[in-house]
Amino acid sequence: MKQRHYSDLGETLYSETLDNGLRVYLLSKAGFHKTYAVMTTDYGSIDQSFVPLNGTEPVTQPAGIAHFLEHKMFEKADHDAFDTFAHFGGSSNAFTSFTHTSYLFSATHHLKENLETLLDFVQDPYFTDKTVNKEKGIIGQEIQMYEDDPNSRAYFGTIANLYPNQPLADDIAGTIESIAKITPDDLYLAHQTFYHPSNMSLFVVGRLEPSETLAWIKSNQTAKQFAEPAPIRRILPPFSDQIIEHKQLVMPVERPKVTIGIRGMDKLPVGIERLKYEDALSLGFTLLLGETAPDFLSLYDQGIIDDSFGYNIELQRGAHHVIMAGEADDPAAFENALSDILQHADDKLAAAGDRFEAVQREAIGSTLSSFNSLEAIANQFDDRLYGEANLFDEVGVVKALTMSDVISTMQQFIRTASISVQEIVSGH
Amino acid sequence: MPKQLAKGVWLNVIPTTQFKTISMTVDFIAPGNVRELSNRILLAQLLETSSADYPTQTSLAQKLSMMYGASYGVNVFRYGLQEGLRFSSTIINDHFIGGESLLNEMVNFLHSVIYRPLINDDAFETVTFARQKQNLLAYLKSLNDDKQYYAEQQLSQLYFKNEPFFATSLYGDAETINGITAHDLYAIYQHLLATNQVQITVAGDVSEADLVAALTNWQLKDRQIQTSELIYRRPETEIVSKTEGQPLQQSKLNMAYKLPVYYRDADFYKALVFNGLFGGTPISMLFKNVREKNSLAYYASSRFDGFTGTLLVQTGIDQSNEAAVKTIIAQQLDTIANGQFSDEVFNQVVASLINGRESRLDSQRALVNQVMLDQLLHSSVSATEWVKRIKQVTKEDVAMIAKQVHLQATYFLKGEDAK
């Protein structure tokens, strides 16, 4: 088992890749009462087209299948995994993003039994026509719930504007029409291809003893047979830099909502340089639009933005973008003001040097604070996006950043980026 | 152990090395009333964004950023009959930031934002006041776009139609807020600072002595100790129901029941297990039967409030299924009242509740909250004791609780086609 101590965090991360390819990470947290475990596959809503494991011909599956599979993994022939966790006091859940599907539990007792339940239910699919069709009603309600939620519509609408005609444009849950087509065979095929241990990781954090925990995991995994690991063969759509610049959606909202998406077209660096890129971008946007920025105050005092304004930097497999969102009584003023700031980002950053230390300190504190939360540590951890680097390197990376790193990264991003605006307004 | 800094002013310190941060809250607590609640909500909005020393968000944010992104927030809480204005801040432990101690800086910062508000001639500074009032009103309006919140709020207004203090949301009442002036609010704030019970709660790698030293220049004055009765025993009323149509894809069916069991009463632990079995967990009867078995909802759950003896049910369903869902919900109550549930599911619920309680020991915020509440109640129940009491609950106890549940109000937000 590998062991790495991060002195600036006071944390020691243990890791090992098992013979079947499963990447295991263990972090013991002194003083904690519960243990949180999350098992993640590198498979999300965008992975609709692929060559199946042991297959030769590409297939394209219905939108929403990764999320549907997530729902259906819990139900087995004679029991529900929720109940098995509950039997051992474990609380379980799962979530699907564009690029990942994660299964989790947290428990203050019976760690061994809960871990085995997690490994077993994720690796043992059971689907029938009856159980699959029943789920269509439940997910149908979930889709409709999000259809009524203007914030969700604004976010996913913006992503769709930034990546039209690409799998990213589909809602993670799919549509009522797309999920109607899902069959048990589709689910088995997706599971067989993407849930191979070599495409998955397991992060366990909290009250645990690393070598004992690893032994439990190993003993569970060596008792199971898996196909030979093979590289995942995703079929990616041809690259397109096309975007939809402006879109308006009419739905009954009390106040207009505006979302501005900025899609990066630049090529991302790899490894720890990518983490550095992400953090530099984050500091850059904080300097431009964070609460310490003079422009923030000026727009706030003019009533163009208010406390609902926020932005997020998102980097994922195959895409990166910045999303800015807020409510605005005057959407045009909101859009013009923000696009003006982006256009003059160079000058504004050149004048922001005296605030650099403050935003750098804030970023360090924010990463350190996130290590209070077992969920935050395990959910944010991504062991592939940044090569050998990960969340644990972030404080060190932020400390080493300079103002000129921030300026050059912002230039690289903004120079080639495309901008899209999504408005949500009521009809009258 | 709590330390009384002055009459009606309490300091509770929870020394722990479990977290990377030190969390501090300063609570001003008084018996609640409906006008006062909205006053506090506007105060929170105003005091979170400005003070005499930090007159703009920018200056406030710059200060917090330099303190390694210290958090700062002001919010309002309501526990039964009591309401509180809470100032909170969290800083990083000094040994993660090269030994620079932020504790005194945080304590001084909180003193500055609490006791030196941005004022002009015995009133809150008018431009900032007007801006924040407008922002709060705008926020209140847009909250209605969250239909789960909206349905819950509508139900609350039905259920507590004779008790406006409870019917008002914790985001305030727009009409009341609209009528508040900068001058009146400042006077109200001065009165609050002088008369409210004060509870200062700190969790982190600090000692009580550190805090007592850091707090010396606060010069907190004695105040009258007010009644701290928390429990509200709502009288039983006629059943009321309301249906409202809106252009929505998903309908919301929310129901309120009276369950006359109160926080830390002898029956309280039985009611918690009952709620876990009925709808409070993902292994509950509501989740199993409304969602899993009949595929009628994405969410179907219940919540129990021991400060008012209220059981709330919320579901997101298709508009055509209202009657079917009501029937299933009523059946689940009967089934529990008749003791028709397995030992296995009962044990699962008990194990889940214990997991939830013990997990709260890993949240700095939950620790602070619990200590604050214990101080307000002048009693405490440790996690160990809590677990012991939950384990004593029997299936018969839970059936007995189900018999005490009485429907009082139903609200249906009916999805209709957009025009």
Interface residues (C-beta under 8 A of the other chain):
Chain A: D8 L9 G10 K29 A30 G31 F32 H33 K34 D80 F82 D83 A86 H87 F88 G89 G90 S91 S92 N93 S106 A107 T108 H109 K134 E135 K136 G137 I138 I139 Q141 E142 Q144 M145 E147 D148 D149 P150 N151 G206 M251 P252 V253 E254 R255 G290 E291 T292 A293 P294 F296 L297 Y300 D301 G303 D306 D307 S308 E327 D329 R355 E357 A358 V359 R361 E362 A363 I364 G365 S366 L368 S369 F371 N372 L374
Chain B: T16 T17 Q18 F19 K20 T21 T56 Q57 T58 L60 A61 Q62 L64 S65 M66 M67 Y68 G69 A70 S71 T90 I91 I92 H95 F96 I97 R131 Q134 N135 A138 Y139 K141 S142 N144 D145 D146 K147 Q246 P247 L248 Q249 Q250 T281 P282 I283 R291 E292 S295 L296 A297 Y298 Y299 G316 I317 D318 E344 V345 N347 Q348 V349 A351 S352 I354 N355 G356 E358 S359 L361 D362 Q364 G415 A418
